[in-house]
C-alpha cells in the first residue's frame, strides 16, 4: 500500500463534473482517490495513470449485484460522501459509460434538488431568526458599548460571518444541483473534464478566511476564561489604576473591613477580565471602617468604601460611548444630576453626588475609569488624586 496523502476538498461535492475532473487530474500525478472525508480527500501515492472517475447520486447504497454490473463495465467503487458514490475506471479498460441516459440521471437528481430546496427554506427561516436575535441584542440594549466590552462581541460577529457563509454555501449547492438537473433533463451530458482550478483557488481563499474565524470562535472564550482572575487586594502599594481609601480618608484609625469567601477577601477584591475590545479590565473594591466615628446621620460606625472600574480599550474611539454607558448603568436615580467638569487631565469627566455616594466617570485617550466612593469626604478632593493615577504607568 502506498503512502496516503491528504488534500483539502475546497470544492462542493455537488459540483460533480469539476470533482470528477480533479480526481482524474490527481491520478495523472500519481495520486489515486481512496477516501472522501468532511474536510480532506485522501489519495494513495502510486504510478501516474489515466483514470476516469464518475460520481453517482444514489438514495440507497448499491447492492453487490449492481456493483458487479458496474465492474463488468470497467467501473469499480472507490469512495463515498453522503449519497454520492465515486467509481473509477482505467481509461483503456472502460467500455461503457456509467450513465448513458442523461434524462434518467436528471430525474435521479430531482429528489436531491427537492431536499436541498427544503433545507434552504428551513435554514432561511433560522437565519432570519438568528440575525434578528443578534441585532436585537445590541439595537435594543441600553448599554451596547458596555455589553460589547464585557461580552463576546468579536466572537459573536465571527459567528455571524461564518453562519452567513454556511448559508451562502447552502444556496450555492442548491443552485448547482438545480442547474445540473435542468441541464440533464434537456439531454445534455455532464462535462467530465470541467475545469476545476478556478473553483479550487476560490475555495482555498474562502477557507483561508473562514477557517481562522471558526477557530477564533472556539479559542476566544478559552482565552477569556484563562486570563480572568479574582484575588485579594494587597494592603501595600500596587501598580493598579486605583485610588486607595487611605488617600481619601485621613484618619489614622482607618482599618480594613474584611469578608473572605473561597480564600478571597470579597470586601477588598481585584477582579480582572479580558476581551479583544478591552484587553485590560479591572473592578477593584476596598472597604474600610473607622472605629469611634459614626456616619453623619448616626446610622452606624463610619465604614467608607471605594470601587474602581477601569478599562483600557483597543480602540480609543469607543471611550466616550463606554463612559456614557457606564453612567447609564450606575446612576440609578432619575433626579441625580450628572455634571460635566472641565479638567486638563481628562478628555472628559463627569461627576454625580447623591448624599454619601460620589461617582466619577472619566476617560483619557483609550482609558476609561469609573470611581464610586461612599464616604463623608468631598468629591473635589478625589478628582486630583484620580488625575495623578491616570498619568502613572498602567499595566
matplotlib code that plots the C-alpha trace (Angstrom):
import matplotlib.pyplot as plt

x = [0.0, 1.4, 1.6, -1.7, -1.7, -4.4, -5.8, -8.4, -11.7, -12.1, -15.0, -18.5, -19.2, -22.3, -20.0, -19.9, -18.1, -15.4, -14.7, -14.5, -12.0, -10.0, -9.8, -8.6, -6.0, -4.7, -4.4, -2.3, 0.1, 0.2, -2.4, -5.3, -8.5, -9.1, -11.5, -13.5, -13.8, -15.6, -12.6, -10.0, -9.8, -7.4, -5.2, -2.8, 0.6, 1.3, 2.2, 0.6, -2.3, -5.1, -8.1, -11.7, -13.9, -17.7, -19.8, -23.2, -26.0, -27.8, -30.5, -29.6, -26.3, -25.7, -26.2, -23.5, -25.3, -25.3, -21.6, -20.9, -22.7, -20.6, -17.4, -18.2, -18.4, -15.0, -16.1, -15.0, -16.4, -13.8, -15.3, -18.5, -19.5, -23.0, -25.3, -22.6, -20.7, -17.4, -16.4, -13.2, -12.1, -8.9, -9.3, -8.1, -10.4, -13.6, -16.0, -19.4, -20.3, -21.7, -24.8, -25.9, -29.2, -28.8, -32.5, -32.8, -29.8, -31.6, -34.7, -32.4, -31.2, -34.8, -35.1, -31.8, -32.9, -36.1, -34.3, -31.8, -34.7, -36.5, -33.2, -32.8, -36.3, -35.8, -32.3, -33.6, -36.1, -33.5, -31.1, -33.7, -34.4, -30.7, -29.8, -32.8, -31.7, -28.1, -29.2, -31.7, -29.1, -27.3, -30.1, -32.4, -29.6, -29.4, -25.6, -24.4, -20.8, -20.5, -22.1, -19.6, -16.7, -17.9, -19.4, -18.1, -18.9, -16.0, -16.7, -20.4, -19.5, -17.3, -20.1, -22.4, -20.0, -19.3, -23.0, -23.7, -21.0, -22.6, -26.0, -24.4, -22.9, -26.3, -27.7, -24.8, -25.2, -28.9, -28.3, -25.6, -27.8, -30.8, -28.8, -27.3, -30.7, -32.2, -29.3, -29.6, -33.3, -32.7, -30.5, -27.1, -24.4, -22.2, -18.9, -16.5, -13.4, -14.7, -12.0, -11.6, -8.6, -10.6, -13.1, -10.4, -8.5, -11.6, -12.3, -8.8, -9.2, -12.6, -11.1, -8.2, -10.6, -13.3, -11.4, -9.4, -12.7, -14.2, -11.2, -11.4, -15.0, -13.6, -10.4, -11.7, -13.8, -11.0, -8.6, -11.1, -11.6, -7.9, -7.0, -9.8, -8.7, -10.1, -7.7, -7.4, -6.3, -2.9, -2.8, 0.5, 1.3, 0.1, 0.6, -3.2, -5.1, -7.0, -7.4, -6.8, -9.2, -6.2, -5.6, -9.0, -9.7, -7.1, -8.0, -5.1, -7.8, -8.8, -8.8, -9.7, -13.1, -12.8, -15.1, -13.5, -15.1, -13.2, -9.9, -10.6, -11.5, -14.7, -14.7, -11.2, -11.0, -9.4, -11.3, -9.5, -11.2, -10.1, -11.7, -10.4, -12.0, -10.7, -7.7, -7.3, -10.4, -10.3, -13.1, -11.5, -13.3, -11.9, -13.9, -12.8, -14.0, -13.0, -14.0, -15.0, -16.5, -20.1, -21.9, -23.3, -26.8, -25.6, -26.8, -23.7, -19.9, -18.3, -17.4, -16.3, -15.7, -14.5, -14.9, -12.9, -13.8, -11.0, -10.9, -8.0, -9.6, -8.2, -9.9, -9.9, -12.9, -15.1, -14.0, -16.8, -19.6, -18.4, -18.3, -21.9, -22.9, -21.3, -23.3, -26.5, -25.7, -24.6, -26.5, -29.7, -31.8, -33.6, -33.1, -29.4, -27.6, -24.7, -22.3, -19.6, -16.5, -13.7, -10.3, -7.0, -6.0, -9.0, -10.7, -14.0, -15.0, -18.5, -19.4, -22.5, -23.2, -26.1, -25.6, -22.7, -22.4, -20.0, -19.2, -16.7, -16.8, -13.8, -11.7, -8.3, -7.2, -8.1, -8.5, -11.9, -12.4, -15.4, -14.9, -17.7, -16.9, -19.2, -18.0, -18.0, -15.1, -15.8, -15.7, -13.4, -10.7, -10.9, -10.5, -6.9, -5.9, -7.6, -5.8, -2.5, -3.3, -4.2, -0.8, 1.1, 2.2, -0.8, -0.3]
y = [0.0, 3.4, 6.5, 8.3, 12.0, 14.4, 17.3, 19.8, 19.3, 23.1, 22.4, 21.2, 17.5, 18.7, 20.1, 16.6, 17.4, 19.5, 16.9, 14.1, 16.2, 16.9, 13.2, 12.3, 15.2, 13.9, 10.3, 11.6, 12.9, 9.5, 10.3, 7.9, 8.5, 6.4, 8.2, 11.4, 13.0, 16.1, 18.4, 16.2, 13.9, 11.1, 9.8, 6.9, 7.6, 5.4, 5.4, 8.1, 6.7, 7.9, 7.2, 8.2, 9.0, 9.2, 10.5, 9.0, 10.1, 7.1, 7.3, 3.8, 2.0, 0.0, -3.8, -6.2, -7.2, -3.6, -3.3, -6.4, -4.9, -1.7, -3.9, -5.8, -2.4, -1.5, 0.7, 0.0, 1.6, 3.7, 6.1, 7.8, 11.1, 11.1, 10.0, 10.5, 7.3, 7.6, 5.0, 4.8, 3.0, 2.7, 4.9, 1.9, -0.7, 1.5, 0.1, 1.7, 4.9, 4.7, 6.6, 6.6, 8.4, 12.0, 12.5, 9.5, 10.8, 14.2, 12.5, 10.8, 14.3, 15.6, 14.1, 15.7, 19.0, 19.0, 18.0, 20.9, 23.2, 22.2, 22.6, 26.1, 27.2, 25.9, 27.5, 30.8, 31.0, 30.0, 32.7, 35.4, 34.5, 34.2, 37.6, 39.2, 38.0, 39.1, 42.6, 43.0, 42.3, 45.5, 47.6, 47.3, 47.3, 50.5, 50.0, 48.5, 49.5, 48.2, 44.9, 44.7, 45.3, 42.8, 40.3, 38.3, 40.8, 39.9, 36.2, 36.8, 38.8, 36.0, 33.5, 35.7, 35.9, 32.1, 31.4, 33.7, 31.8, 28.5, 29.9, 31.1, 27.6, 26.0, 28.5, 27.8, 24.0, 24.2, 26.3, 24.0, 20.9, 22.6, 23.8, 20.4, 18.7, 21.0, 20.5, 16.7, 16.8, 18.7, 15.8, 17.5, 15.2, 16.1, 17.6, 15.1, 17.3, 20.5, 23.0, 22.7, 25.0, 28.3, 26.8, 25.2, 28.5, 30.4, 27.6, 27.9, 31.7, 31.2, 28.5, 30.8, 33.5, 31.5, 28.7, 31.1, 32.8, 29.5, 28.7, 32.2, 31.5, 28.4, 29.9, 33.4, 32.1, 29.8, 32.8, 34.9, 32.3, 31.6, 35.3, 36.2, 36.3, 37.3, 37.9, 39.8, 43.5, 44.0, 46.3, 47.7, 49.7, 48.3, 49.2, 49.2, 52.2, 52.9, 55.4, 53.9, 54.7, 55.9, 58.6, 60.0, 59.2, 60.9, 59.3, 57.2, 54.8, 53.6, 49.8, 47.3, 45.7, 42.0, 39.3, 36.2, 33.7, 30.9, 32.4, 35.8, 38.9, 40.0, 43.3, 44.1, 42.3, 42.7, 41.2, 41.2, 40.4, 40.4, 40.8, 41.7, 45.1, 45.8, 43.7, 45.3, 45.4, 45.9, 46.1, 46.8, 47.1, 48.4, 48.6, 50.2, 51.0, 53.8, 52.7, 55.5, 57.5, 57.5, 58.3, 61.8, 60.5, 58.3, 55.2, 53.2, 53.0, 55.0, 52.5, 54.2, 52.2, 52.8, 50.8, 51.5, 50.2, 50.6, 49.8, 50.0, 49.9, 48.6, 51.5, 54.9, 55.9, 53.7, 55.6, 58.3, 55.8, 53.4, 56.3, 57.2, 53.6, 53.4, 56.5, 54.9, 51.7, 53.1, 56.3, 54.8, 57.8, 59.9, 63.0, 62.6, 65.3, 64.3, 67.2, 67.5, 69.0, 70.6, 69.2, 69.3, 65.8, 64.2, 64.2, 64.3, 64.0, 63.6, 63.6, 62.7, 63.3, 61.7, 62.1, 60.0, 58.4, 60.2, 58.9, 60.0, 58.9, 59.9, 58.9, 59.8, 58.6, 54.8, 54.6, 54.8, 54.9, 54.9, 55.6, 55.1, 56.4, 56.1, 58.4, 61.8, 63.4, 65.8, 64.7, 67.7, 66.1, 62.8, 64.2, 65.4, 62.1, 60.3, 62.6, 61.7, 58.0, 58.2, 59.6, 56.9, 53.7, 51.4, 47.7]
z = [0.0, -1.0, 1.2, 1.9, 1.0, 2.2, 0.2, 1.3, -0.5, -1.3, -3.6, -3.1, -3.8, -5.6, -8.4, -10.0, -13.2, -11.5, -8.9, -11.5, -13.5, -10.3, -9.3, -12.8, -12.7, -9.4, -10.8, -13.7, -11.0, -9.3, -6.5, -6.6, -4.7, -1.6, 0.7, 1.0, 4.5, 5.8, 5.2, 3.4, 0.4, 0.8, -2.0, -2.3, -3.9, -6.9, -10.6, -12.7, -14.7, -17.0, -14.8, -15.4, -12.4, -12.2, -9.2, -8.9, -6.6, -5.0, -2.4, -1.3, -1.1, -4.3, -4.0, -4.7, -7.8, -9.0, -8.2, -10.2, -13.2, -12.9, -12.6, -15.7, -17.5, -16.1, -13.1, -9.5, -6.4, -4.7, -2.1, -0.9, 0.5, 1.8, -1.0, -3.6, -4.7, -6.6, -9.2, -11.2, -14.4, -16.2, -19.4, -21.6, -20.0, -19.7, -22.2, -21.2, -19.5, -16.1, -17.3, -20.9, -20.4, -19.1, -18.7, -16.4, -14.4, -14.2, -12.7, -10.1, -9.1, -8.7, -5.2, -4.1, -5.6, -3.6, -0.4, -0.8, -1.5, 1.7, 3.6, 2.1, 3.2, 6.8, 7.0, 5.7, 8.5, 11.0, 9.7, 9.9, 13.5, 14.3, 12.7, 14.4, 17.8, 17.2, 16.0, 18.9, 21.5, 20.5, 19.0, 22.0, 24.6, 26.7, 27.1, 23.8, 24.2, 27.7, 26.5, 23.7, 26.1, 28.7, 26.4, 23.4, 20.7, 18.4, 18.8, 18.0, 14.9, 13.7, 14.3, 12.3, 9.4, 9.4, 9.6, 6.7, 4.7, 5.5, 4.4, 1.2, 0.6, 1.0, -1.6, -3.9, -3.6, -4.3, -7.4, -8.7, -8.3, -9.8, -12.8, -13.3, -13.1, -15.6, -18.0, -17.7, -18.3, -21.5, -22.6, -22.1, -20.6, -17.6, -18.6, -17.1, -18.0, -16.5, -15.3, -11.6, -10.9, -10.5, -8.2, -6.0, -5.9, -4.8, -2.3, -0.9, -0.5, 1.3, 3.5, 4.4, 5.5, 7.3, 9.0, 11.2, 12.1, 13.0, 15.2, 16.8, 17.9, 19.8, 21.3, 22.3, 25.3, 26.4, 26.5, 28.3, 31.0, 31.3, 31.7, 34.1, 37.7, 41.2, 44.1, 47.4, 47.1, 48.7, 51.7, 50.4, 47.3, 44.0, 40.4, 39.8, 38.5, 41.7, 44.5, 47.9, 50.8, 52.8, 50.2, 50.8, 54.5, 56.7, 59.9, 61.4, 62.8, 59.3, 59.3, 56.6, 56.7, 55.5, 54.3, 53.0, 50.6, 48.7, 50.0, 48.5, 50.6, 48.8, 50.6, 49.2, 45.9, 42.5, 39.6, 36.2, 32.9, 29.3, 25.9, 22.4, 22.7, 26.2, 27.0, 30.4, 32.7, 36.4, 39.0, 42.4, 45.7, 49.0, 52.3, 55.5, 59.0, 61.5, 65.0, 67.2, 64.3, 63.2, 59.9, 59.9, 60.5, 63.3, 61.4, 62.5, 62.6, 59.8, 57.1, 53.9, 50.7, 47.1, 43.9, 40.8, 37.3, 34.8, 31.1, 28.7, 25.2, 21.9, 20.1, 21.7, 19.6, 22.0, 25.1, 25.1, 24.4, 27.0, 29.5, 28.7, 29.0, 32.5, 33.5, 32.3, 34.2, 37.6, 38.0, 39.3, 40.4, 37.7, 39.8, 40.2, 38.3, 36.1, 35.8, 33.2, 34.6, 32.6, 33.7, 31.8, 32.8, 31.1, 27.7, 29.5, 33.1, 34.7, 38.4, 40.3, 44.0, 45.9, 49.6, 50.8, 47.3, 44.9, 41.4, 38.8, 35.2, 33.0, 30.1, 28.8, 25.4, 25.4, 29.2, 30.9, 34.6, 36.9, 40.6, 43.2, 46.7, 49.8, 52.5, 54.0, 52.1, 49.2, 45.6, 44.7, 46.8, 44.8, 41.3, 41.6, 43.0, 40.1, 37.6, 39.1, 38.9, 35.2, 34.5, 36.2, 34.4, 33.9, 33.3]

ax = plt.figure().add_subplot(projection="3d")
ax.plot(x, y, z, "-o")
ax.set_aspect("equal")
plt.show()
